[in-house]
């Protein structure tokens, strides 16, 4: 990399450093892992399959997967997750032709009594 670009990067990095001159990358790495887990769940739409992959990854790094799985479950049942799936065209589609009439009436809020 040319020296002027390195100097510009060094100047920008210095502005981000706290007074101690030390950057704690732990929270940043944890955030990227969480984002990856969420992207995996979005892509597959299967919480169990996504959790299995978290377990595999944890085994490879000799880590504990429980907290990552709990966080993914919390997010996987959130309106943010469901809204994002819908916006991406991945939302659940209900086939009314296979839904019993009584279930359609309840889901639509229709009053069943005359």
N, C-alpha and C positions, 0 to 999 in steps of 0.2 A: 504494500500500500504506500502511496506517495506520502512524503513527510508532511505536506500541508494538510492532508486529510487526517493523518494521525494526530496532528496538533489540534485540529478542530474537534475530533472525538475526545481527546484528553481534556480539553477545556469544558466540553459538555458534561463529561463524567465527573469532573471536579465540582461542578455546580450541583450535582446530584448527591454528592457524598455528604454525610453528616460530619459534624466537627471531629468525630473520632477517626474519620478516614476509612471506615470499615462499612462495607455493604453486607447486610444479612440477606443472602439469596434464598434462605429456607422458605419464607412466605411466598416468594415469587415462584419457586419451584412447585410448592404445594398448589398454588393457583393454576399453574399450567397443567398439572396432573388432574386437578378437578375439572378444568375445561375440557381436557381430553376425555375424561370419563363421561362428561355430559354429552360431548359430541358423539361418542360411541353409542350412548343410549338413544340419542336422536336418530342416528343412522339405522340402528337395528330395531328400535321400538320395543325391545324385550328386556325388562328389568332383570330377569333371571340370567339371561345370556350375558348382559353387561356386567353383572355381579361376578359371574364365573371368570370373565376376563380380568377383572380387578384381582380376584384371588390368584389367578395364574401369574399376574404381574408381581403381586406381593410375594409369592413364593420365590420368584426369580431374584428378588431383592432381599429376601429373608426379612420381610416386613409383615406387619399385621394389617389385614384388609378391612377390619370391622368398621373403623371410622369412615373410611372412603365409601364403603357400601351404604352405611347409614346416611351419609350426606347425599349420595346418589338417589336413595329411596325418597328422602325428604324432597329433593328437587323433582324427582319423577312423578310425584303426586301433586305438584304445585300448579297453580294456574299459569305461571310463567312457562313451564314446560309444555302444558297442553296448548297454550296460545301459540307458542313457537312452532309446535308440530303442525298446527292448523295453518299458520302462515306459510309454512314450507310445503303445504299440500300433503302432509303426512298424517293428518287427523283421521280419526275413526269415521268410517262411513257406515251408516245404518241402512240396511237393505229392508225397506218397509214391506216388500213383497213376502219376506220370510218372517216378519214380526207378527205375532198373533194380534188380532184386532183389539183385544183387551189391553195388551201392553202398549199399543199405539195410543189408545185413549188415555191411559195414565201418563204416558210421556208427553202428550200434547197438552195435558191439563184440562181436557174435556170433562164435563160433569157426566157421569154415567147414569145418574138417576134422572127419571123423566120429570 
